[in-house]
Amino acid sequence: MFEMFQNYNEPAQQHQGAGPSNQTFVLSVSGSSIVPDKINTALIGKICNSINNLYSEGYKFALSVGGGKTCRDYASAVKALGSNRFLQDLIGIEITRANAMLVINALDRAFPVVLSDLLRAREIIDAGKIPVYGGIIPGYTTDAVAAVLAEHLNATFINITNVDGIYNLDPRISRSAKLIPKMSHEKLLAVIMRSAGESAEPGQNVVLDIPCALLLKRSKIRTFVLNAEDTANLEAAVRGQEFKGTIVESADAENDVPEEL
């Protein structure tokens, strides 16, 4: 499938973040957070300011930027005009790349153009720049792009989105939803499949999509899911300090990863 790419009732917890400043992070910037209705330039600025601060401390980054509501609006318009899903995805990719340019504009050390070649990420990071990606391949989300980047770079994957982490139910529609503080990759996949109805389509508006989760699982990539609005929390996670969110790890990485939904 990837050949084209080489119920907890626990209270919210504080976690220890990633740690040493030579570590590389792949940040998947959710389109739903930066373009919930219209472009949230203030939030883009906040996120990029945090990345600038962390970069100055020695942390390394690669970014993948989503499309948000603008992307979904264009997909709906193309569908109404009779075009197929392939063309809808192509237009969606262009929207993600436009959003990625906004992010590049707000970063101090960004590589100046939106990238599509995943293999260039390492050389750009080694040259002291931050590679920024949008969508790349029709049918695959920017979260999946970020997961492939994390595999390639042997990096920690961080998804910043419009909720505090991964929940047992959708917190936007269920008052009984509980934040899951820690889970295995297997349980992440189960939660996503239940939420998405086994859909892997871009724009499905779940925290992570199925191809992304499968990529994270196959390489046992350590994953943080955080709220994009709380940039101080993002900085704490990267620095190895306590933070609020969900940690996803291989079931054999930590003995205390819960085994039930």
C-alpha contacts under 8 A as a table, 3 or more apart, distances in Angstrom:
res1	aa1	res2	aa2	distance
1	M	4	M	7.76
2	F	5	F	5.53
2	F	6	Q	7.58
3	E	6	Q	6.33
5	F	148	V	6.94
6	Q	148	V	7.74
7	N	168	N	4.93
7	N	178	K	7.54
7	N	180	I	7.82
7	N	260	E	7.10
7	N	261	L	3.96
8	Y	168	N	6.88
8	Y	178	K	6.63
8	Y	179	L	7.55
8	Y	180	I	6.05
8	Y	260	E	7.64
8	Y	261	L	6.03
9	N	178	K	6.08
9	N	179	L	7.98
10	E	178	K	7.16
10	E	179	L	7.37
10	E	180	I	7.12
10	E	181	P	7.67
11	P	178	K	7.45
11	P	179	L	7.10
12	A	179	L	6.03
12	A	180	I	7.48
12	A	181	P	6.31
12	A	244	K	7.06
12	A	245	G	7.68
13	Q	181	P	6.02
13	Q	243	F	7.97
13	Q	244	K	6.13
13	Q	245	G	7.52
14	Q	242	E	5.31
14	Q	243	F	4.92
14	Q	244	K	4.95
14	Q	245	G	7.50
15	H	237	A	7.94
15	H	241	Q	7.50
15	H	242	E	4.78
15	H	243	F	5.11
15	H	244	K	6.39
15	H	245	G	7.63
15	H	247	I	7.90
16	Q	237	A	6.89
16	Q	240	G	5.49
16	Q	241	Q	5.15
16	Q	242	E	4.53
16	Q	243	F	6.51
17	G	236	A	6.70
17	G	237	A	4.04
17	G	238	V	5.75
17	G	239	R	6.27
17	G	240	G	3.57
17	G	241	Q	5.15
17	G	242	E	6.12
17	G	243	F	6.75
18	A	156	T	7.87
18	A	237	A	6.09
18	A	238	V	5.29
18	A	239	R	6.17
18	A	240	G	4.37
18	A	241	Q	7.76
19	G	23	Q	7.48
19	G	238	V	6.43
19	G	239	R	5.11
19	G	240	G	3.89
19	G	241	Q	7.59
20	P	23	Q	5.85
20	P	239	R	7.09
20	P	240	G	7.41
21	S	57	E	6.68
21	S	58	G	5.15
21	S	59	Y	4.80
21	S	60	K	7.96
21	S	239	R	7.18
22	N	58	G	5.95
22	N	59	Y	5.46
22	N	60	K	6.85
23	Q	59	Y	5.86
23	Q	60	K	6.31
23	Q	155	A	7.29
24	T	59	Y	6.34
24	T	60	K	4.59
24	T	61	F	5.61
24	T	62	A	7.88
24	T	153	L	7.41
24	T	154	N	7.67
24	T	155	A	5.06
24	T	156	T	6.58
25	F	59	Y	7.76
25	F	60	K	6.19
25	F	61	F	4.90
25	F	62	A	6.50
25	F	150	A	7.45
25	F	155	A	5.18
25	F	156	T	4.86
25	F	157	F	5.98
25	F	158	I	6.97
26	V	61	F	5.69
26	V	62	A	4.81
26	V	63	L	5.66
26	V	64	S	7.63
26	V	146	A	6.27
26	V	147	A	7.88
26	V	149	L	6.86
26	V	150	A	5.75
26	V	155	A	6.30
26	V	156	T	6.18
26	V	157	F	4.97
26	V	158	I	6.10
27	L	61	F	7.07
27	L	62	A	6.27
27	L	63	L	4.80
27	L	64	S	6.33
27	L	146	A	7.01
27	L	157	F	6.20
27	L	158	I	4.87
27	L	159	N	5.95
27	L	160	I	7.28
28	S	63	L	5.91
28	S	64	S	4.87
28	S	65	V	6.09
28	S	66	G	7.67
28	S	142	T	7.16
28	S	143	D	5.86
28	S	146	A	5.78
28	S	157	F	7.52
28	S	158	I	6.10
28	S	159	N	4.74
28	S	160	I	6.28
29	V	33	S	7.61
29	V	34	I	7.76
29	V	63	L	7.15
29	V	64	S	6.08
29	V	65	V	4.82
29	V	66	G	6.09
29	V	159	N	6.33
29	V	160	I	5.43
29	V	161	T	6.80
29	V	228	A	7.85
30	S	33	S	5.40
30	S	34	I	6.77
30	S	65	V	6.43
30	S	66	G	5.15
30	S	67	G	7.63
30	S	68	G	7.25
30	S	143	D	7.94
30	S	159	N	7.09
30	S	160	I	5.95
30	S	161	T	4.99
30	S	162	N	7.61
31	G	34	I	5.34
31	G	35	V	5.51
31	G	36	P	7.20
31	G	65	V	6.64
31	G	66	G	3.99
31	G	67	G	4.50
31	G	68	G	3.68
31	G	69	K	7.35
31	G	96	T	7.90
31	G	161	T	7.85
32	S	35	V	5.41
32	S	36	P	4.75
32	S	66	G	7.59
32	S	67	G	7.41
32	S	68	G	4.45
32	S	69	K	6.67
32	S	161	T	6.79
32	S	162	N	6.47
32	S	205	N	7.60
33	S	36	P	5.62
33	S	68	G	7.33
33	S	160	I	7.78
33	S	161	T	5.36
33	S	162	N	4.95
33	S	228	A	6.49
33	S	229	E	7.86
34	I	39	I	6.10
34	I	40	N	5.19
34	I	41	T	7.47
34	I	43	L	6.47
34	I	44	I	6.33
34	I	68	G	7.06
35	V	38	K	5.21
35	V	39	I	4.51
35	V	40	N	5.81
35	V	67	G	7.19
35	V	68	G	4.86
35	V	69	K	5.85
35	V	70	T	7.04
36	P	39	I	7.24
36	P	40	N	7.65
36	P	68	G	6.06
36	P	69	K	5.74
37	D	68	G	7.79
37	D	69	K	5.63
37	D	70	T	7.48
38	K	69	K	7.38
38	K	70	T	7.47
40	N	43	L	5.51
40	N	44	I	6.41
41	T	44	I	4.99
41	T	45	G	6.08
42	A	45	G	5.11
42	A	46	K	6.27
43	L	46	K	4.91
43	L	47	I	6.11
43	L	228	A	7.98
43	L	229	E	6.82
44	I	47	I	5.25
44	I	48	C	6.12
44	I	102	L	7.90
44	I	103	V	6.61
44	I	106	A	7.58
45	G	48	C	5.20
45	G	49	N	5.97
45	G	103	V	7.99
45	G	106	A	6.18
46	K	49	N	5.08
46	K	50	S	6.32
46	K	231	T	6.82
47	I	50	S	5.25
47	I	51	I	6.37
47	I	228	A	7.38
47	I	231	T	6.10
48	C	51	I	4.95
48	C	52	N	6.03
48	C	103	V	6.94
48	C	106	A	5.89
48	C	107	L	5.51
49	N	52	N	4.96
49	N	53	N	6.21
49	N	106	A	7.64
49	N	107	L	7.22
50	S	53	N	5.06
50	S	54	L	6.19
50	S	231	T	6.42
50	S	232	A	7.59
50	S	234	L	7.86
50	S	235	E	6.54
51	I	54	L	5.05
51	I	55	Y	5.88
51	I	107	L	7.54
51	I	235	E	7.95
52	N	55	Y	5.09
52	N	56	S	6.24
52	N	107	L	6.37
52	N	108	D	6.21
52	N	109	R	7.61
53	N	56	S	5.26
53	N	57	E	6.68
54	L	57	E	5.10
54	L	58	G	6.71
54	L	59	Y	5.70
54	L	235	E	7.00
54	L	238	V	7.93
55	Y	58	G	5.20
55	Y	59	Y	4.85
55	Y	60	K	6.09
55	Y	61	F	7.61
56	S	59	Y	7.31
60	K	125	I	7.03
60	K	130	I	7.44
61	F	125	I	7.43
61	F	130	I	5.75
61	F	131	P	7.46
62	A	121	A	7.24
62	A	125	I	7.73
62	A	130	I	5.54
62	A	131	P	5.04
62	A	132	V	5.98
62	A	149	L	7.76
63	L	130	I	7.51
63	L	131	P	6.36
63	L	132	V	4.69
63	L	133	Y	6.03
63	L	146	A	7.09
64	S	100	A	7.51
64	S	132	V	5.85
64	S	133	Y	4.60
64	S	134	G	5.43
64	S	135	G	7.74
64	S	142	T	5.89
64	S	143	D	7.15
64	S	145	V	6.80
64	S	146	A	5.55
65	V	96	T	6.10
65	V	97	R	7.48
65	V	99	N	6.64
65	V	100	A	5.44
65	V	132	V	7.53
65	V	133	Y	6.27
65	V	134	G	5.05
65	V	135	G	7.63
65	V	142	T	6.30
66	G	96	T	5.13
66	G	99	N	7.22
66	G	100	A	7.83
66	G	134	G	6.45
66	G	135	G	7.35
66	G	141	T	7.79
66	G	142	T	5.60
66	G	143	D	7.73
67	G	70	T	6.42
67	G	71	C	4.90
67	G	72	R	7.69
67	G	92	G	6.83
67	G	93	I	7.70
67	G	95	I	5.69
67	G	96	T	4.34
67	G	99	N	6.66
68	G	71	C	5.50
68	G	72	R	6.67
68	G	203	G	7.71
69	K	72	R	5.00
69	K	73	D	6.03
70	T	73	D	5.06
70	T	74	Y	6.30
70	T	95	I	7.19
71	C	74	Y	5.32
71	C	75	A	6.21
71	C	91	I	7.75
71	C	92	G	5.09
71	C	95	I	5.75
71	C	96	T	7.29
71	C	203	G	7.79
72	R	75	A	4.99
72	R	76	S	6.13
72	R	92	G	7.47
72	R	203	G	6.46
73	D	76	S	5.16
73	D	77	A	6.22
74	Y	77	A	4.97
74	Y	78	V	6.11
74	Y	88	Q	7.54
74	Y	91	I	7.10
74	Y	92	G	7.03
75	A	78	V	5.23
75	A	79	K	6.14
75	A	88	Q	4.91
75	A	89	D	7.26
75	A	91	I	7.10
75	A	92	G	6.57
76	S	79	K	5.07
76	S	80	A	6.14
76	S	88	Q	7.98
77	A	80	A	5.07
77	A	81	L	6.36
78	V	81	L	5.09
78	V	82	G	6.59
78	V	83	S	5.66
78	V	84	N	7.99
78	V	87	L	7.65
78	V	88	Q	6.04
79	K	82	G	5.17
79	K	83	S	5.24
79	K	84	N	6.64
79	K	85	R	7.61
79	K	88	Q	6.95
80	A	83	S	7.48
83	S	87	L	6.35
83	S	88	Q	7.10
84	N	87	L	5.68
84	N	88	Q	6.47
85	R	88	Q	4.84
85	R	89	D	6.09
86	F	89	D	5.20
86	F	90	L	6.28
86	F	138	P	6.22
86	F	139	G	7.50
87	L	90	L	4.92
87	L	91	I	6.24
88	Q	91	I	5.34
88	Q	92	G	6.16
89	D	92	G	4.83
89	D	93	I	6.10
89	D	138	P	5.06
89	D	139	G	6.46
89	D	202	P	7.63
90	L	93	I	5.13
90	L	94	E	6.60
90	L	137	I	7.96
90	L	138	P	5.98
91	I	94	E	5.15
91	I	95	I	6.53
92	G	95	I	5.10
92	G	96	T	6.38
92	G	135	G	7.73
93	I	96	T	5.15
93	I	97	R	6.27
93	I	134	G	6.68
93	I	135	G	4.65
93	I	136	I	6.56
93	I	137	I	7.81
93	I	138	P	7.50
94	E	97	R	5.07
94	E	98	A	6.28
94	E	134	G	7.95
94	E	135	G	7.51
95	I	98	A	5.04
95	I	99	N	6.36
96	T	99	N	5.07
96	T	100	A	6.10
96	T	134	G	4.86
96	T	135	G	5.89
97	R	100	A	4.80
97	R	101	M	6.29
97	R	114	V	6.44
97	R	133	Y	7.00
97	R	134	G	4.57
97	R	135	G	6.68
98	A	101	M	5.15
98	A	102	L	6.71
99	N	102	L	5.15
99	N	103	V	6.58
99	N	134	G	7.67
100	A	103	V	5.05
100	A	104	I	6.20
100	A	114	V	6.49
100	A	132	V	6.56
100	A	133	Y	6.45
100	A	134	G	5.82
101	M	104	I	4.92
101	M	105	N	6.15
101	M	113	V	7.22
101	M	114	V	6.45
102	L	105	N	5.13
102	L	106	A	6.62
103	V	106	A	5.22
103	V	107	L	6.39
104	I	107	L	5.29
104	I	110	A	5.54
104	I	111	F	7.30
104	I	112	P	6.59
104	I	113	V	7.58
104	I	114	V	7.87
104	I	132	V	6.99
105	N	108	D	7.99
105	N	110	A	7.92
107	L	110	A	5.49
109	R	128	G	7.38
109	R	129	K	5.17
109	R	130	I	5.89
110	A	129	K	5.33
110	A	130	I	4.39
110	A	131	P	6.18
110	A	132	V	7.12
111	F	114	V	7.71
111	F	124	I	7.30
111	F	129	K	5.46
111	F	130	I	5.56
111	F	131	P	5.42
111	F	132	V	7.05
113	V	132	V	7.70
114	V	131	P	7.65
114	V	132	V	5.63
114	V	133	Y	5.44
114	V	134	G	6.94
115	L	118	L	7.62
115	L	131	P	6.96
115	L	132	V	6.12
115	L	133	Y	5.06
115	L	134	G	7.41
116	S	133	Y	6.36
116	S	134	G	7.56
116	S	135	G	7.82
116	S	136	I	5.86
117	D	120	R	5.75
117	D	121	A	7.66
118	L	121	A	5.75
118	L	149	L	6.63
119	L	122	R	6.80
119	L	152	H	7.82
120	R	123	E	5.59
120	R	124	I	6.24
121	A	124	I	5.24
121	A	125	I	6.16
121	A	131	P	5.82
121	A	149	L	7.80
121	A	153	L	7.90
122	R	125	I	5.15
122	R	126	D	6.06
122	R	153	L	6.76
123	E	126	D	5.00
123	E	127	A	6.11
124	I	127	A	5.00
124	I	128	G	6.61
124	I	129	K	5.49
124	I	130	I	6.75
124	I	131	P	6.33
125	I	128	G	5.20
125	I	129	K	5.06
125	I	130	I	5.80
125	I	131	P	6.87
126	D	129	K	7.32
133	Y	136	I	7.94
134	G	142	T	6.20
135	G	138	P	7.90
135	G	140	Y	7.48
135	G	141	T	6.44
135	G	142	T	5.16
135	G	145	V	7.01
136	I	140	Y	7.55
136	I	142	T	7.76
136	I	145	V	7.31
137	I	140	Y	5.76
139	G	200	A	7.95
139	G	201	E	6.23
139	G	202	P	6.31
140	Y	144	A	6.17
140	Y	145	V	7.34
140	Y	200	A	7.96
140	Y	201	E	7.19
140	Y	202	P	6.19
140	Y	211	P	7.62
141	T	144	A	5.22
141	T	145	V	6.52
141	T	201	E	7.51
141	T	202	P	4.98
141	T	203	G	7.64
141	T	209	D	7.63
141	T	212	C	7.93
142	T	145	V	4.81
142	T	146	A	6.17
143	D	146	A	5.01
143	D	147	A	6.23
143	D	159	N	7.79
143	D	208	L	6.67
143	D	209	D	7.22
143	D	212	C	5.88
144	A	147	A	4.96
144	A	148	V	6.30
144	A	209	D	7.54
144	A	211	P	6.10
144	A	212	C	4.20
144	A	213	A	7.97
144	A	215	L	7.42
145	V	148	V	5.26
145	V	149	L	6.27
145	V	212	C	7.80
146	A	149	L	4.96
146	A	150	A	6.15
146	A	157	F	7.38
147	A	150	A	5.01
147	A	151	E	6.33
147	A	157	F	6.81
147	A	212	C	5.83
147	A	215	L	6.10
147	A	216	L	6.11
148	V	151	E	5.04
148	V	152	H	6.19
148	V	215	L	6.87
149	L	152	H	5.00
149	L	153	L	6.00
149	L	155	A	7.90
150	A	153	L	5.18
150	A	154	N	5.55
150	A	155	A	4.70
150	A	156	T	6.37
150	A	157	F	5.97
150	A	221	I	7.36
151	E	154	N	5.17
151	E	155	A	6.75
151	E	215	L	7.97
151	E	216	L	7.85
151	E	219	S	6.67
151	E	221	I	7.27
152	H	155	A	7.82
154	N	221	I	7.89
155	A	221	I	7.45
156	T	221	I	6.41
156	T	222	R	5.35
156	T	223	T	6.03
156	T	224	F	7.90
157	F	221	I	6.87
157	F	222	R	6.28
157	F	223	T	4.73
157	F	224	F	6.38
158	I	223	T	5.71
158	I	224	F	4.74
158	I	225	V	5.89
158	I	226	L	7.46
159	N	223	T	7.67
159	N	224	F	6.25
159	N	225	V	4.81
159	N	226	L	6.27
160	I	225	V	6.00
160	I	226	L	4.92
160	I	227	N	5.41
160	I	228	A	4.64
161	T	164	D	7.63
161	T	165	G	7.97
161	T	207	V	7.00
161	T	225	V	7.44
161	T	226	L	6.34
161	T	227	N	5.18
161	T	228	A	5.10
162	N	227	N	5.58
162	N	228	A	6.15
162	N	229	E	7.41
163	V	166	I	7.79
163	V	171	P	7.78
163	V	226	L	7.07
163	V	227	N	5.13
163	V	228	A	7.80
164	D	179	L	7.61
164	D	225	V	7.32
164	D	226	L	5.22
164	D	227	N	4.47
164	D	244	K	7.26
164	D	245	G	5.54
164	D	246	T	7.87
165	G	179	L	6.46
165	G	180	I	7.29
165	G	181	P	7.75
165	G	225	V	4.92
165	G	226	L	5.16
165	G	227	N	6.64
165	G	245	G	4.70
165	G	246	T	5.00
166	I	179	L	5.92
166	I	180	I	5.73
166	I	181	P	7.76
166	I	207	V	7.13
166	I	225	V	6.86
166	I	245	G	7.62
166	I	246	T	5.99
167	Y	170	D	6.43
167	Y	171	P	6.83
167	Y	177	A	6.13
167	Y	178	K	5.35
167	Y	179	L	4.40
167	Y	180	I	5.36
168	N	177	A	5.92
168	N	178	K	5.78
168	N	179	L	6.75
168	N	180	I	6.73
168	N	191	V	7.04
168	N	261	L	7.34
169	L	174	S	6.56
169	L	176	S	7.62
169	L	177	A	4.81
169	L	178	K	6.99
169	L	195	S	7.88
170	D	173	I	5.76
170	D	174	S	5.90
170	D	177	A	6.34
170	D	195	S	7.89
171	P	174	S	5.15
171	P	175	R	6.50
171	P	176	S	7.69
171	P	177	A	5.16
171	P	178	K	7.61
172	R	175	R	7.88
174	S	177	A	5.51
179	L	245	G	7.88
179	L	246	T	7.64
180	I	183	M	7.07
180	I	246	T	6.15
181	P	245	G	6.21
181	P	246	T	4.53
181	P	247	I	6.32
182	K	246	T	5.42
182	K	247	I	4.79
182	K	248	V	5.90
182	K	249	E	7.85
182	K	257	V	6.03
182	K	258	P	6.93
183	M	187	K	6.19
183	M	188	L	6.67
183	M	246	T	7.59
183	M	247	I	6.48
183	M	248	V	5.07
183	M	249	E	6.57
183	M	251	A	7.90
183	M	257	V	5.35
183	M	258	P	5.79
183	M	259	E	7.56
184	S	187	K	5.27
184	S	188	L	6.28
184	S	248	V	5.40
184	S	249	E	5.08
184	S	250	S	5.32
184	S	251	A	4.99
184	S	257	V	6.13
184	S	258	P	7.30
184	S	259	E	7.59
185	H	188	L	4.95
185	H	189	L	6.27
185	H	213	A	7.21
185	H	216	L	7.18
185	H	217	K	5.21
185	H	220	K	7.43
185	H	248	V	6.02
185	H	249	E	6.00
185	H	250	S	5.75
185	H	251	A	7.05
186	E	189	L	5.29
186	E	190	A	6.44
186	E	217	K	7.10
186	E	251	A	7.75
187	K	190	A	4.95
187	K	191	V	6.19
187	K	259	E	7.56
187	K	260	E	7.71
187	K	261	L	7.13
188	L	191	V	5.23
188	L	192	I	6.22
188	L	213	A	6.99
188	L	248	V	7.37
189	L	192	I	5.17
189	L	193	M	6.09
189	L	210	I	6.66
189	L	213	A	5.78
189	L	214	L	7.14
190	A	193	M	5.26
190	A	194	R	6.26
191	V	194	R	5.24
191	V	195	S	6.20
192	I	195	S	5.02
192	I	196	A	5.85
192	I	198	E	7.71
192	I	206	V	7.37
192	I	207	V	7.89
192	I	208	L	6.88
192	I	209	D	6.58
192	I	210	I	6.50
193	M	196	A	5.24
193	M	197	G	5.57
193	M	198	E	4.63
193	M	199	S	7.35
193	M	210	I	6.72
194	R	197	G	5.36
194	R	198	E	6.79
195	S	198	E	7.79
195	S	206	V	6.97
196	A	199	S	5.27
196	A	200	A	7.58
196	A	204	Q	7.07
196	A	206	V	6.60
196	A	209	D	7.68
198	E	210	I	7.37
199	S	204	Q	7.49
199	S	209	D	7.97
199	S	210	I	7.38
200	A	204	Q	7.53
200	A	209	D	5.97
200	A	210	I	5.51
200	A	211	P	6.60
201	E	204	Q	5.85
201	E	209	D	7.83
204	Q	209	D	7.84
206	V	209	D	6.56
208	L	212	C	6.58
208	L	213	A	6.85
209	D	212	C	5.41
209	D	213	A	6.28
210	I	213	A	5.07
210	I	214	L	6.17
211	P	214	L	5.10
211	P	215	L	6.22
212	C	215	L	5.19
212	C	216	L	6.26
213	A	216	L	5.09
213	A	217	K	6.07
214	L	217	K	5.02
214	L	218	R	6.10
215	L	218	R	5.33
215	L	219	S	6.59
216	L	219	S	5.69
216	L	220	K	5.76
216	L	221	I	5.06
216	L	222	R	7.75
216	L	223	T	7.82
217	K	220	K	4.89
217	K	221	I	6.65
217	K	250	S	7.27
218	R	221	I	7.97
220	K	249	E	6.66
220	K	250	S	5.32
221	I	249	E	6.86
221	I	250	S	7.55
222	R	247	I	7.42
222	R	248	V	5.96
222	R	249	E	5.11
222	R	250	S	7.51
223	T	247	I	5.73
223	T	248	V	4.92
223	T	249	E	6.59
224	F	245	G	6.93
224	F	246	T	5.68
224	F	247	I	4.79
224	F	248	V	6.37
225	V	245	G	5.71
225	V	246	T	5.17
225	V	247	I	6.69
226	L	233	N	7.82
226	L	234	L	7.01
226	L	244	K	7.13
226	L	245	G	4.96
226	L	246	T	6.89
227	N	230	D	5.76
227	N	231	T	7.94
227	N	245	G	7.42
228	A	231	T	6.33
228	A	234	L	7.70
230	D	233	N	5.34
230	D	234	L	6.65
231	T	234	L	4.85
231	T	235	E	6.27
232	A	235	E	5.09
232	A	236	A	6.23
233	N	236	A	5.01
233	N	237	A	6.26
233	N	243	F	5.53
233	N	244	K	6.77
234	L	237	A	5.17
234	L	238	V	6.39
234	L	243	F	7.56
235	E	238	V	5.24
235	E	239	R	6.15
236	A	239	R	5.12
236	A	240	G	6.24
236	A	241	Q	4.84
236	A	242	E	6.20
236	A	243	F	5.88
237	A	240	G	5.38
237	A	241	Q	5.74
237	A	242	E	6.57
237	A	243	F	5.54
238	V	241	Q	7.50
249	E	253	A	6.27
249	E	254	E	7.36
249	E	257	V	7.71
250	S	253	A	5.12
250	S	254	E	7.39
251	A	254	E	6.43
251	A	255	N	7.42
251	A	257	V	6.31
252	D	255	N	6.59
254	E	257	V	5.75
